[in-house]
Amino acid sequence: MRYFFYLITTLIFFSSCGVKYKSVPYFTDLPVDSSIVQQIKNYNVLKLQKNDILALTVSSLNPEASAIFNFGNVSSSQGSAGSTANPINSANGFMIDEKGEIQLPLVGAIHVDGLTIAEARAEITGKLVNFLKEPVVNVRLANFKVSILGDVARPGVYPVQNEKISVTEALSLAGDLTITAVRNNVLLIRETQGKRQFIRIDLQKSALFNSPNYFLQNNDILYIQPGTAKYASVDSSYRNVSIVLSALSVIALIISRF
């Protein structure tokens, strides 16, 4: 009877530690028998900030004169698991300094902090007309990246090429959450204008799509918390080792008695 009771207790313990299906799917509040159409109103155009790195491509009627401004015309590709591809640093472009300015050859300081890419392009073009004939300027944020860590298939730092990425796209880059990850309590860590925000995201609610935090910003961090089921599997291994060691100790004690 004692062994039967032990077996039942063990089965109850392991069943309670398992992952319940209802905690696995995403956006569970969406209807399954109809389609929904929503207007995208929550996308905020990316704004530049200090320590961003800009890559410039400048052309004009005088290619030789334009060449001096093309420093920082770099390319990046999507990162692989655990690392970034073609890491970006200040040697590859024009870094926005603590004053919110970039320093262009001949032109000098141009304030771009807080501007959108389009506004920065217009500002730079306006400065270059004094040096080039009919300048055409292309501006790209060279170091746009997001970090994803925690209970995902491929944690790492991922460069973003098109300067627009959503939470769901970022998690797809990391190979999606594992089966044991907590989906209703993802932590978004965001640093903007000298302030750090900690934002909670529920992947099981469709309200995420209309959230102002659905589209990520440069240097955002997503942390996915592991569920108790993952801890239980590790913890049970330690308990099993402890039980074996205790049993060996008892056997050694019995042997020493005889």
Backbone as a ProteinNet text record, in pm:
[ID]
protein_1_A
[PRIMARY]
MRYFFYLITTLIFFSSCGVKYKSVPYFTDLPVDSSIVQQIKNYNVLKLQKNDILALTVSSLNPEASAIFNFGNVSSSQGSAGSTANPINSANGFMIDEKGEIQLPLVGAIHVDGLTIAEARAEITGKLVNFLKEPVVNVRLANFKVSILGDVARPGVYPVQNEKISVTEALSLAGDLTITAVRNNVLLIRETQGKRQFIRIDLQKSALFNSPNYFLQNNDILYIQPGTAKYASVDSSYRNVSIVLSALSVIALIISRF
[TERTIARY]
83.3	0	86.5	196.5	284.5	346.2	386.4	445.9	341.9	217.3	111.3	84.6	85.5	65.2	179.2	301.6	417.3	405.8	358.1	342.6	238.5	124.7	19.3	69	140.5	193.8	290.6	375.6	473.2	403.4	299.8	226.5	157.4	99.7	33.6	133.8	252.5	355.9	398.6	429	478.1	367.5	243.2	135.4	111.6	131.8	113.7	224.2	340.8	454.3	452.3	362.9	360	307.6	325.2	278.3	134.2	44.3	-96	-113.8	-194.2	-208.4	-259.6	-348.7	-408.7	-306.8	-190	-86.5	8.3	-12.1	80.4	40.4	-85.4	-120	-109.4	-91.2	-90.8	-229.8	-257.9	-376.1	-503.8	-524.5	-634.6	-770.9	-774.3	-903.6	-958.8	-887.3	-938.5	-1040.8	-1147.9	-1247.8	-1189.6	-1231.6	-1177.1	-1264.3	-1383.6	-1477.9	-1505.2	-1423.2	-1443.5	-1312.1	-1305.8	-1185.3	-1208.3	-1099.1	-1104.4	-1008.7	-1050.3	-965.2	-943.2	-817.2	-783.8	-696.9	-716.6	-628.8	-504.4	-387.6	-262.7	-241.5	-259.5	-248.6	-141.6	-76.2	16	163.4	192.4	332	385.3	488.3	554.6	684.6	702.1	821.6	945	1045.7	1169.6	1233.2	1274.5	1344.7	1486.3	1577.6	1718.6	1746.2	1847.3	1888.1	2038.8	2090.5	2234	2288.1	2409.1	2481.3	2431.4	2328.6	2293	2403.6	2417.1	2519.2	2450.9	2481.1	2419.5	2516.8	2467	2541.9	2483.7	2568.4	2524.6	2569.7	2482.2	2519.5	2482.9	2584	2563.6	2607.2	2523.5	2558.8	2524.6	2591.3	2566.5	2617.1	2612.5	2662.9	2814.8	2877.8	3023.6	3056	3071.4	3095.3	3220.2	3325.7	3449	3425.1	3349.3	3320.7	3228.2	3141.8	3046.9	3113.6	3224.8	3286.5	3326.3	3364.2	3411.9	3302.7	3175	3063.9	3010.3	3063.7	3011.2	3075.6	3150.4	3204.5	3088	3094.2	2987	2880.8	2906.4	2810.1	2829.8	2771.6	2794.8	2669.8	2685.3	2569.7	2572.8	2455.8	2445.7	2342.7	2353.9	2259	2200.5	2097.3	2031.2	2128	2124.4	2215.3	2178.6	2277.4	2254	2242.4	2214.5	2188.6	2306.3	2274.7	2373.9	2468.9	2459.9	2556.5	2499	2567.9	2528.4	2618.3	2564.3	2644.4	2694.3	2820.2	2880	2858.6	2917.6	2893.3	2927.7	2845	2859.7	2927.7	3019.6	3076.8	3096.7	3148.6	3157.2	3252.9	3337.9	3430.1	3359	3234.3	3161.5	3057.4	3048.5	2947.1	2963.9	2863.2	2866.2	2784.7	2850.3	2780.9	2724.6	2601.7	2540.5	2599.7	2665.2	2736.6	2643.2	2701.1	2622.8	2547.6	2587.8	2515.4	2402.1	2390.3	2287.5	2327.7	2457.9	2507.6	2596.1	2603	2703.5	2798.1	2919.2	3021	3052	3013.5	3040.6	3162.3	3242.6	3357	3310.4	3385.2	3359.1	3237.8	3130.9	3006.2	3016.6	3072	3078.2	2961.1	2916.2	2812.3	2673.1	2595.5	2455	2373.9	2276.9	2195.6	2085.6	2085.8	1987.6	1914.3	1952.2	1886.6	1737.8	1652.6	1508.5	1441.7	1520	1463	1430.2	1336.6	1313.6	1421.1	1427.8	1524.1	1498.5	1371.4	1336.7	1376.7	1353.8	1390.1	1541.6	1614.2	1760.3	1814.2	1754.3	1796.3	1776.6	1662.4	1636.6	1734.2	1764.6	1857.8	1997.3	2043.2	2177.4	2183.8	2078.5	2073.9	2082.4	2011.3	2014.7	2153.4	2230.9	2367.9	2462.4	2435.8	2527.8	2512.3	2402.1	2384.3	2490.1	2554.1	2660.8	2791.1	2798.5	2923.1	2907.6	2785.7	2761.6	2650.6	2655.9	2552.8	2446.4	2324	2210.1	2240.9	2270.5	2301.6	2178.4	2199.6	2096.5	2150.4	2079.2	2128.9	2039.5	2100.9	2030.1	2086.8	2000.2	2041.6	1984.7	2067.9	2023.4	2079.6	1997.7	2044.5	2123.1	2254.3	2341.5	2344.3	2308.5	2322.4	2188.5	2080	1950.9	1955.2	1930.6	1935.9	1840.4	1796.6	1716.2	1781	1768.3	1823.7	1710.4	1725.2	1622.3	1691.1	1647.9	1708.4	1602.1	1641.8	1547.2	1508.5	1382.8	1336.3	1290	1386.4	1360.6	1459.2	1432.4	1516.9	1657.3	1667.8	1798.5	1814.8	1847.7	1869.7	1988.8	1983.8	2094.8	2059.4	2153.4	2135.1	2115.9	2008	1971.4	1966.6	2049.3	2040.7	1909.6	1860.2	1736.8	1771.2	1740.2	1780.8	1682.3	1552.3	1455.2	1401.8	1460.6	1427.4	1282.2	1222.7	1087.7	1075.3	1045.5	1030.2	931.2	846.7	746.3	793.6	719.6	751	744.5	640.6	624.8	735.1	777.6	886.7	1017.7	1041.7	1165	1170.3	1058.2	1054.8	1070.6	1024	1043.6	1190.9	1264.2	1407.5	1478.6	1429	1490.4	1438.2	1362.6	1314.8	1191	1122.5	998.9	1028.3	927.1	937	934.9	999.6	992.9	857.8	828	699.8	682.3	792.7	784.5	786.6	799.7	810.8	678.3	688.2	569.9	529.3	413.2	371.2	294.5	241.2	160.4	235.8	368.8	447.5	585.9	589.7	716.4	758.7	886.2	936.9	1009.9	963.8	1030.2	1106.6	1237.8	1322.4	1364.1	1330.5	1352.2	1422.3	1525.3	1597.5	1584.4	1523.6	1507.6	1530.6	1607.6	1632	1675.3	1766.9	1822.2	1732.3	1621.2	1530.1	1512.8	1498.3	1479	1337.1	1266.9	1130.9	1127.5	1044.8	1019.1	870.8	842.7	706	668.4	552	503.9	415.5	434.9	361.3	295.5	167.6	92.2	72.2	142.3	134.1	5.8	-71.9	-195.9	-315.4	-292.8	-399.7	-376.3	-480.2	-468.6	-453.4	-474.7	-456.2	-312.9	-221.1	-81.4	-66.8	-148.1	-134.1	-163.2	-244	-274.7	-194.8	-105.2	-25.6	82.2	113.8	224.5	359.7	363.1	488.6	501.5	404.7	410.2	529.2	559.3	675.8	794.9	905.4	1022.4	1107.4	1188.8	1280.2	1423.7	1515.3	1656.4	1701.6	1775.5	1834.2	1731.5	1609.6	1511.3	1557.6	1517.8	1550.3	1420.2	1405	1291.8	1341.7	1285.6	1321.8	1201.5	1221.3	1114.3	1141.4	1051.4	1068	1039.4	1125.2	1095.8	985.6	904.8	796.4	843.2	753.8	788.9	815.8	758.4	779.6	926.9	993.8	1136.1	1217	1182.5	1253	1228.6	1104.3	1071	1152.2	1176.7	1254.5	1397.9	1452.7	1589.3	1593.4	1492.4	1488.7	1471.5	1391.6	1370.4	1499.3	1584.8	1713.9	1799.1	1800.5	1877	1818.5	1684.6	1622	1654.8	1654.8	1687.6	1829.6	1923.2	2060.9	2068.6	1992.7	1993.3	1938.8	1832.3	1773.6	1873	1941.1	2039.7	2153.1	2201.9	2310.1	2265.6	2141.9	2089.6	2078.9	2030.9	2018.6	2154.7	2254	2388.5	2443.7	2410.8	2457.2	2395.4	2264.9	2197.6	2256.8	2281	2338.8	2477.9	2557.4	2691.5	2683.8	2582.7	2568.1	2531.2	2438.3	2397.7	2514	2590.6	2706	2807.7	2827.4	2925.3	2879.7	2745.1	2693.4	2721.4	2717.5	2739.8	2885.4
-120.7	0	125.4	121.2	237.1	268.5	166.6	187.5	240.2	192.6	240.8	389.8	429.5	570.4	655.5	604.5	677.5	696.6	592.8	600.1	705.5	707.2	804.2	946.2	966.6	1099.9	1147.6	1057.4	1093.1	1133.1	1056.9	1089.2	1223.6	1252.9	1382.4	1495.4	1474.4	1579	1611.4	1508.2	1533.1	1587.9	1548.1	1602.7	1749	1789.2	1929.7	2017.1	1959.6	2035.8	2048.8	1981.4	1985.1	2117.5	2138.6	2260	2239.5	2325.5	2316.2	2378.3	2314	2357.7	2500.2	2540.2	2673.1	2785	2753.8	2856	2864	2780.3	2773.5	2860.3	2860.5	2936.8	3087.8	3158.8	3304.7	3357.8	3480.6	3557.4	3473.4	3415.5	3321.8	3390.4	3524	3592.6	3627.2	3592.8	3616.2	3509.3	3547	3446.2	3350.2	3225.9	3123.4	3103.5	3164.1	3138.9	3261.7	3366.5	3487	3562.1	3650.3	3730	3872	3938.1	4074.2	4159.9	4280.2	4375.3	4496.9	4532	4646.2	4745	4872.4	4975.6	4984.4	4995.1	5006.6	5153.8	5184.5	5322.7	5342.2	5234	5242.5	5245.4	5256.6	5261.6	5404	5419.2	5548.2	5548.9	5650.2	5659.4	5668.3	5591.9	5588.2	5725.8	5762	5888.4	5861.8	5940.7	5923.2	5972.9	5913	5955.9	5940.1	5988.1	5986.7	5844.3	5831.9	5705.2	5622.9	5669.5	5604.9	5631.2	5540.1	5553.3	5563.9	5670.5	5694.1	5660.3	5588.7	5564	5653.9	5730.5	5825.4	5781.8	5802.5	5789.1	5920	5987.4	6119.1	6114.1	6167.2	6178.9	6320	6362	6495.2	6497.4	6615.1	6628.1	6619.3	6623.5	6609.7	6490.4	6368.4	6248.5	6258.1	6322.2	6333.2	6414.4	6520.3	6602.7	6531.3	6444.4	6372.9	6262.7	6210.6	6091.9	6113.2	6233.9	6259.2	6239.1	6247.1	6233.8	6091.6	6001.6	5865.9	5772.7	5827.7	5749.1	5693.8	5563.9	5504.4	5437	5420.2	5348.8	5199.5	5146.4	5008.3	4927.2	4796.2	4706.9	4606.7	4567.4	4465.3	4363	4242.8	4137.1	4085.1	4004.3	3952.9	3866.8	3881	3808	3661.9	3583.2	3443.5	3425.3	3303.4	3278.6	3320	3400.2	3433.8	3544	3603.8	3707.4	3794.8	3906.5	3992.5	3966.5	3988.6	3977.6	4116.1	4127.2	4254.8	4358.9	4340.9	4433.3	4576	4670.5	4810.6	4884.7	4974.1	5061.2	5198.5	5291	5429.2	5448.1	5347.3	5359.1	5334.7	5286.9	5254.5	5358.6	5466.6	5565.7	5690.1	5775.7	5900.2	5882.1	5875.1	5855.8	5987.8	5982.4	6098.6	6114.9	6227.3	6246.5	6290	6320.5	6357.1	6488.5	6568.3	6691.9	6668.9	6543.8	6513.8	6551.1	6559.6	6608	6503.2	6510.8	6437.6	6540.8	6497.8	6586.9	6543.1	6624.8	6595.9	6672.2	6609.4	6680.9	6809.2	6915	7047.7	7116.1	7040.3	7099.2	7131.3	7037	7054.3	6986.9	7045	6982.5	7001.6	6891	6895.2	6827	6895.7	6840.1	6751	6623.4	6528	6452.9	6472.8	6402	6437.8	6334.4	6356.3	6367.9	6366.1	6375.9	6237.3	6230.2	6106.5	6095.5	5979.1	5960.3	6061.1	6082.7	6177.3	6319.5	6356.4	6490.5	6509.2	6404.4	6412.1	6424.6	6351.4	6360	6501	6561.5	6698	6797.9	6777.2	6867.2	6857.8	6736.2	6716.5	6770.1	6744.1	6793.8	6945.7	7010.2	7155.9	7210.4	7137.1	7180.9	7157.3	7051.1	7013.7	7099.3	7171.4	7252.6	7362.7	7392.8	7493.6	7436.7	7303.3	7240.2	7155.6	7110.7	7023	7079.1	7044.8	7087.5	6977.9	7012.6	6921.1	6790.2	6799	6677.2	6590.8	6460.3	6362.6	6279.7	6278.3	6216.4	6100.2	5988.3	5874.1	5849	5838.6	5819.2	5687.6	5610.7	5483.4	5469.2	5415.4	5386.3	5255.8	5264.8	5149.5	5051	5095.5	5006.6	4971.6	4967.6	4928.4	4780.3	4748.8	4609.9	4589	4464.7	4425.5	4303.1	4292.1	4178.9	4093.6	3962	3869	3762.6	3751.1	3654.6	3586.7	3478.1	3402.3	3272.4	3232.4	3100.5	3102	3121.7	3115.5	3017	2980.3	2880.2	2932.8	3060.9	3116	3256.9	3268.4	3402.6	3469.7	3601.4	3672.7	3816.7	3885.6	4024.1	4022.6	4084.3	4075.6	4214.5	4238.8	4364.7	4371.7	4492.8	4516.2	4602.8	4554.5	4625.1	4733.4	4708.1	4801.4	4904.3	4910.7	5012	5001.8	4883.6	4859	4711.4	4682	4543.1	4537.1	4436.8	4419.9	4316.2	4305.9	4207.2	4066.4	4037.4	3903	3870.3	3968.3	3945.1	3919	3993.5	3975.1	3836.3	3791.7	3659	3550	3576.1	3479.5	3466.2	3579.2	3573.4	3483.6	3485.6	3406.2	3263.9	3222.8	3085.6	3058.2	3163.1	3152.5	3110.8	3127.9	3085.6	2933.9	2878.2	2734.6	2699.8	2572.8	2527.7	2563.9	2581.9	2609.8	2758.5	2845.9	2989.6	3048.5	3154.2	3225.6	3326.8	3308.8	3390.8	3516.8	3519.8	3635.4	3735.3	3722.4	3813.6	3836.2	3871.5	3903.5	4044.7	4061.1	4190.6	4262.5	4383.1	4470.7	4577.4	4585.9	4686.3	4786.2	4912.8	5016.3	5136.9	5185.2	5303.8	5413.4	5524.7	5638.3	5767.3	5854.9	5988.6	5984.2	5891.7	5884.4	5819.2	5758.2	5692.3	5546.1	5462.3	5319	5280.7	5208.7	5163.2	5011.3	4959.6	4816.6	4794.8	4728.9	4717.5	4570	4536.3	4398.4	4377	4262.3	4230.2	4093.7	4086.2	3961.3	3910.2	3803.2	3748.2	3668.3	3646.2	3571	3662.1	3793.3	3889.2	3961.7	3970	4035.2	4186.2	4241.2	4385.1	4427.4	4333	4364.1	4432.5	4392.3	4446.2	4596	4646.4	4789	4863.5	4791.5	4853.1	4944.3	5056.7	5141.6	5072.8	4957.8	4884.3	4765.5	4751.4	4639	4651.7	4774.9	4797.1	4836.1	4767.4	4786	4903.3	4952.6	5062.2	5012.7	5096.5	5059.9	5028.2	4918.5	4872.7	4815.8	4788.9	4725	4585	4544	4410.6	4339.1	4216.2	4131.9	4017.3	4006.9	3896.7	3805.2	3676.5	3578.1	3490.8	3498.5	3425.8	3277.4	3188.7	3045	3009.5	2911.4	2868.5	2775	2746.2	2658.5	2516	2476.7	2340.5	2316.3	2418.4	2402.8	2390.6	2472.3	2465	2330.5	2281.6	2155.5	2040.4	2044	1936.4	1937.7	2058.4	2069.7	2035.3	2086.1	2064.2	1916.9	1844.9	1702.5	1623.6	1669.2	1602	1613.3	1734.1	1753.3	1668.9	1661.3	1580.9	1433.9	1388.8	1248.5	1215.8	1309.4	1289.7	1282.7	1370.9	1371.6	1240.7	1188.9	1062.5	948.5	945.6	839	846.6	967.7	983.3	942.2	976.4	937.8	786	723.1	577.3	510.8	563.8	507.8	523.6	637.8	660.4	558.5	530.2	432.4	293.7	258.5	126.5	114.5	222.6	219.3	204.5	271.2	263.1	121.7	59.2	-77.5	-172.7	-157.6	-245.1	-229.9	-103.9	-82.1	-144.4	-150.6	-214.4	-363.7	-424.3	-570	-601.8
0	0	0	77.8	85.5	-49.5	-124.7	-256.4	-356.4	-342	-429.1	-405.3	-278.1	-243.7	-298.8	-291.1	-344	-495.4	-565.9	-710.9	-748.8	-679.7	-708.2	-683.2	-574.2	-541.5	-648.1	-696.9	-800.4	-930.3	-968.6	-1091.3	-1080.9	-965.2	-945.8	-955	-897.1	-899.3	-1041.2	-1118.6	-1255.3	-1345.5	-1324.3	-1405.4	-1373.7	-1247.7	-1210.4	-1264.7	-1292.4	-1343.5	-1495.2	-1562	-1707.2	-1759.7	-1890.8	-1955.9	-2000	-1953.4	-1992.4	-2130.5	-2213.9	-2353	-2364	-2276.4	-2286.4	-2269.6	-2215.1	-2197.3	-2315.8	-2418.3	-2531.7	-2651	-2696.4	-2818	-2797.8	-2909.9	-2909.9	-2944.2	-2898.9	-2939.9	-2930.1	-2813.8	-2793.3	-2789	-2779.2	-2773	-2910.9	-3016.7	-3151.6	-3188.6	-3256.6	-3296.6	-3399.5	-3390.5	-3481.1	-3603.9	-3604.7	-3713.9	-3800.4	-3786.1	-3867.4	-3880.4	-3978.7	-4000.8	-3952.5	-3915.5	-3863.7	-3944.6	-3978.6	-4049.9	-3959.9	-3938.8	-3854.7	-3931.7	-3903.9	-3957.2	-3869.4	-3932.1	-3856.1	-3821.3	-3693.5	-3648.4	-3541.3	-3502	-3388.7	-3428.1	-3559.4	-3600.5	-3587.6	-3509	-3491.8	-3571.7	-3653.6	-3735.9	-3646	-3681.8	-3604	-3593.6	-3471.7	-3450	-3401	-3452	-3418.5	-3277.9	-3215.6	-3082.8	-3068	-2956.7	-2932	-2938.3	-2991.5	-3009.4	-3128.5	-3199.5	-3325.9	-3427.9	-3523.3	-3627	-3762.6	-3835.2	-3965.2	-4077.3	-4176	-4298.5	-4407.1	-4471.6	-4573.6	-4712.1	-4810.2	-4950.3	-5019.2	-5071.3	-5131.9	-5277.8	-5364.8	-5505.8	-5552.7	-5660.7	-5716.8	-5860.1	-5922.3	-6058.2	-6064.1	-5948.3	-5940	-5850.4	-5905.9	-5825.8	-5738.8	-5789.5	-5710.9	-5584.3	-5594.9	-5478.2	-5380.3	-5431.5	-5344.8	-5265	-5317	-5258	-5113.1	-5076.8	-4941.2	-4837.5	-4878.5	-4785.4	-4776.3	-4856	-4859.1	-4758.6	-4667.4	-4556.9	-4475.2	-4445.9	-4366.7	-4449.1	-4579	-4662.8	-4642.4	-4532.4	-4492.4	-4516.3	-4516.9	-4530.9	-4418.3	-4374.1	-4269.9	-4312	-4256.8	-4288.2	-4158.4	-4170.4	-4052.4	-3974.3	-3843.5	-3756.8	-3746.2	-3710.2	-3684	-3533.8	-3491.8	-3351.2	-3265.4	-3163.9	-3063.6	-3100.3	-3218.6	-3254.8	-3363.8	-3389.8	-3499.5	-3618.6	-3738.5	-3859.5	-3896.4	-3937.3	-3971.8	-3862.2	-3742.5	-3633.4	-3672.8	-3625.8	-3660.9	-3547.3	-3579	-3478.2	-3539.5	-3459	-3503.8	-3620.8	-3648.2	-3761	-3893.8	-3890.1	-4012.6	-4051.5	-3978.7	-4009.7	-3925.2	-3926	-3850.2	-3723.5	-3609.8	-3482.5	-3431.8	-3379.9	-3318.2	-3178.6	-3154.3	-3028.3	-2916.2	-2799.9	-2682.8	-2701.2	-2797.1	-2827.5	-2927	-2974.9	-3074	-3214.1	-3239.8	-3368.4	-3436.2	-3568.5	-3644.7	-3706.8	-3731.1	-3788.4	-3930.5	-4027.5	-4167.9	-4216.3	-4303.6	-4361.4	-4430.1	-4413.1	-4471	-4407.4	-4385.9	-4334.4	-4186	-4108.3	-3963.9	-3895.3	-3783.6	-3700.7	-3760.2	-3758.4	-3799.5	-3689.8	-3634	-3525.9	-3584.3	-3543.2	-3596.7	-3486.5	-3362.3	-3251.7	-3247.8	-3239.9	-3234.3	-3370	-3477.7	-3612	-3666.6	-3758.9	-3833	-3941.1	-4004.7	-4112.8	-4225.1	-4258.8	-4366.2	-4328.2	-4202.1	-4157.4	-4155.3	-4113.9	-4113	-4255.4	-4349.6	-4489.9	-4543.6	-4511.5	-4557.9	-4494.7	-4367.3	-4297.6	-4357.5	-4382.9	-4439.4	-4582.3	-4659.8	-4798.1	-4800.6	-4708.1	-4702	-4672.8	-4593.9	-4563.4	-4681.4	-4758.6	-4866.2	-4992	-5005.2	-5126	-5136.7	-5025.2	-5028.4	-5081.7	-5095.1	-5136.6	-5263.2	-5292.7	-5406.6	-5493.6	-5621	-5714.1	-5723.7	-5683.5	-5685	-5610.8	-5481.2	-5404.4	-5381	-5384.3	-5349.6	-5234.1	-5122.5	-4999.5	-4959.4	-4927.2	-4869.8	-4730.5	-4631.6	-4492.6	-4442	-4374.1	-4316.8	-4176.1	-4086.6	-3951	-3955.3	-3936.7	-3959.7	-3843.9	-3723.6	-3607.5	-3544.2	-3623	-3570.3	-3535.7	-3410.3	-3365.7	-3248.9	-3230.8	-3115.3	-3052.3	-2920.6	-2847.2	-2792.9	-2805.7	-2759	-2673.6	-2549.2	-2459.5	-2375.4	-2312.9	-2232.3	-2299.8	-2281.5	-2324.2	-2469.9	-2561.6	-2705.4	-2767.8	-2892.1	-2957.6	-2985.2	-3029.8	-3067.4	-3008.3	-2881.9	-2825.5	-2892.1	-2902.7	-2965.2	-2994.3	-3058.8	-3102	-3253.2	-3300.3	-3441	-3505.6	-3608.4	-3682.9	-3761.6	-3781	-3856.3	-3976	-4095.2	-4216.5	-4258.8	-4243.1	-4300.2	-4201	-4082	-3980.9	-3935.7	-3949.6	-3899.6	-3866.3	-3739.8	-3698.6	-3582.8	-3584.3	-3479.9	-3378.1	-3268.6	-3165.1	-3223.3	-3300.7	-3356.8	-3457.4	-3535.7	-3630.9	-3557.4	-3450.7	-3374	-3310.6	-3255.3	-3194.4	-3299.8	-3421.3	-3529.7	-3564.9	-3562.3	-3588.2	-3486.5	-3363.1	-3257.2	-3252.7	-3354.6	-3361.3	-3277.9	-3231.5	-3153.9	-3009.1	-2924.9	-2786.5	-2778.5	-2677.3	-2655.9	-2594	-2586.1	-2534.1	-2387.7	-2314.3	-2170.6	-2137.7	-2237.7	-2212	-2164.1	-2084.3	-2036	-2142.8	-2201.6	-2314.3	-2274.4	-2154.5	-2114.9	-2027.9	-2023.1	-1939.4	-1999.4	-2128.8	-2195.1	-2155.1	-2124.8	-2078.9	-2192	-2222.8	-2319.4	-2242.7	-2266.6	-2202.5	-2309.5	-2286.8	-2388.4	-2327.3	-2398.4	-2354.5	-2459.9	-2421.5	-2512.5	-2436	-2497.5	-2442.9	-2296.6	-2265.4	-2130.7	-2027.4	-2068	-1974.7	-2013.6	-1910.7	-1934.4	-1892.7	-1981.3	-1954	-1946.9	-1856.5	-1846	-1876	-1988.1	-2039.8	-2050.3	-1995.1	-2000.6	-2123	-2189.3	-2311.4	-2295.7	-2333.4	-2327.9	-2470.9	-2505.5	-2640.4	-2663.8	-2560	-2576.5	-2602.7	-2599	-2622.4	-2755.3	-2836.3	-2966.6	-2954.8	-2835.2	-2814.9	-2844.2	-2844.5	-2874.6	-3009.6	-3108.8	-3243.8	-3250.2	-3156.3	-3152.7	-3046.3	-2980.8	-2874.7	-2933.2	-2866.7	-2913	-2902.4	-2835.4	-2817.6	-2913	-3005.9	-3099.6	-3194.1	-3237.1	-3322.7	-3235.6	-3256.9	-3172.2	-3218.2	-3127.2	-3154.7	-3143.7	-3187.4	-3185.3	-3042.7	-3028.7	-2901.5	-2804.3	-2848.7	-2761.5	-2722.8	-2602.2	-2551	-2516.9	-2564.3	-2528.3	-2441.3	-2320	-2232	-2215.2	-2246	-2236.7	-2115.3	-2020.7	-1895.3	-1913	-1861	-1867	-1768.7	-1803.9	-1717	-1607.3	-1514.3	-1401.8	-1447.2	-1561.8	-1610.8	-1642.5	-1698.9	-1728.9	-1600.7	-1502.2	-1374.2	-1307.4	-1316.7	-1252.3	-1308.6	-1441.4	-1502.9	-1454.9	-1435.4	-1383.7	-1236.9	-1163.7	-1019.9	-987.1	-1067.6	-1042.4	-1060	-1152.1	-1171.8	-1046.6	-987.4	-863.9	-750.3	-744.9	-638.9	-656.2	-783.2	-807.2	-764.1	-791.1	-747.9	-597.1	-529.3	-383.1	-327.2	-390.3	-344.1	-360.4	-474.5	-499.5	-398.1	-372.3	-275.6	-135.6	-100.5	30.4	41.1	-68.1	-68.1	-54.9	-124.8	-114.8	26.4	89.1	225.7	321.6	303.1	388.1	367.2	239.1	210.6	271.5	259.5	319.5	470.3	530.8	676	717.7	640.1	671	658	551.8	529.8	642.3	684.7	792.1	924.2	944.9	1066.3	1070.1	951.1	944	916.6
[MASK]
++++++++++++++++++++++++++++++++++++++++++++++++++++++++++++++++++++++++++++++++++++++++++++++++++++++++++++++++++++++++++++++++++++++++++++++++++++++++++++++++++++++++++++++++++++++++++++++++++++++++++++++++++++++++++++++++++++++++++++++++++++++++++++++++++

